[in-house]
């Protein structure tokens, strides 16, 4: 055999072997069985790294495929570094060249807020001829991209055929372009940039039928390290326009591990973020059914303390926002050590394929159940739409309004809404700044004690769970409280910032020298007009009286944020106030002695506090 034919033979053998290997890497899925679908199972999963990696969503996709056939890949980020390779992607292979830059809302390089991708990931470039390719099995493919005022132009093509140019210049929104219909099989999409900037977000390989209501498919919106707050920080228009394109029949939300493991969001903040996410979902797609999942235990006692707090409030939260609830912690088997011993975890926080499939089996049944509930899903029942109004507006001529800087004013004898048992749902802010205080849960509602002091009511906090939440008082520098209690507890929504932390050295005395903010411990405190020592390590430290009303005032050395009355705002040091509150005021500047005494004297007179006594001020001499 001459050299020429020998070389050609070798090349042919290599080519044949390559094609055989390539063919083995490109499996053929079962055809879709549209007639077998009980209802639309177009499912969107919103989550963090356990969603991004894909073991859970991949497990559900395999169950869909086994039962109903293959309807397509579902939405996947076009950022090839996101969740690729370890989850369920047998029918989708994405490659980005080096001209594209990964776009991500978090690690490794965080984008600026608000985030411009529906799950916080995508690819962006301004370099001509930047190329990304997607090998997919299907009959069509949807490409999702971001329209933006300075957008550029990109050209899409499948199998080298007719080209479709997309002009991404326009008002900010997520748009999609569909290429198809092709014969069922493997195809290659190319996307090449002509002029920049262009941001490509995701793709969805599709199998007939094209009707989204006749699909059984999992769309994956997942980003490692993401908290509920990160999803709130996604541009609302981007989020809404993207989810309208996906049109999920069922939306699964699996967020929380990073909230209690990294961010330390307490349960009220976590709940507020989930409310916002669900509100955006339901506003964009009113007919979607929301399935809320708890997270499971990880290898962190600190994190699992937070999870325990979340589990207490999730059933009630889901009732309020009209979502179905599933406790995945019970599905998965309990403590991390047990799951690790059973070979279900790949590390301290992530499930492996075996663990993902165990969860997927339960989630699959949950999705089928929720899909069948249409249109009978529970309606949202917000807390502040029921109850009866009590109290009356405070006088416009009242002295606190005459002192500049009044930021918030809550009074037991002001306007409030109470439930049938006389517990406070909402307390109106009398300052006019619309900073109403609310009880975020029925169990948090303080008791409204009518005619406790003459003809005036008090708010009773039980020391077990009663507390009120209000908009962050970020610039607070002077506060006043009229109360009879063992201690005044004010909280901040993050566990690692407790500016009013109290009683660590001397329980029930005052604010902790070691843990409270220096703006507090270096400030000036007064009880019934007399100065007191604020840090809790001296005998002259502030000591509240649980038997009789007192006027307490605190002038801090700088702005000190907080948003809770009655709760320390921390699941790891869960402290609640026990006692009664008559009045609470916040000023956003440090008051002078004369201004402070003017407010103190007004409060002492209103609540008949005979023990009030103030020294003669130099300003009055």
Secondary structure, DSSP 8 states (H G I E B T S, - for coil): --HHHHHHHHHHHHHHHHHHHHHHHS-------GGG-SS-EEEEEEESHHHHH-HHHHHHHHHHHHHH---B---EES-TTSS-SSSS-TTEEEEE-TTSEEEESSTTS---SSB-STTSEEEEE-STT-EEEEEEEEEEEEEEEEEBTT--EEEEEETT-SEEEEE-BSSSEEEEEEEEEEEEEEEEEEEEEEES-EEEEEEEEE-S---GGG-EEEEEEE-TT--HHHHHTB-HHHHHHHHHHH--SEEEEE--HHIIIII-B-HHHHHHHHHHHHHHHHHHSTT-EEEEE-----S-HHHHHHHHHHHHHHHHHHHHHT-EEE-HHHHHTSSHHHHHHTT-BSSSS-B-HHHHHHHHHHHHHHHHHHHHTTT-------GGGSSEEES----TT-HHHHSTTEEEEEETTS-EEE-TTSBEEEE--TTSS---EE-SSGGG--EEEEEEETTEEEEEEESSS--EE-S--TT--EEEEEEEES---EE-SBTT--TT-B-SSSTTTSB-TTTS-HHHHTSEEEETTEEEB-BTTSTTB----SSS-EEEEEE-SS-----EESB-S-STT--B-EEEEEEEEEESS---HHHHHHHHHHHHHHTT-TT------GGG-
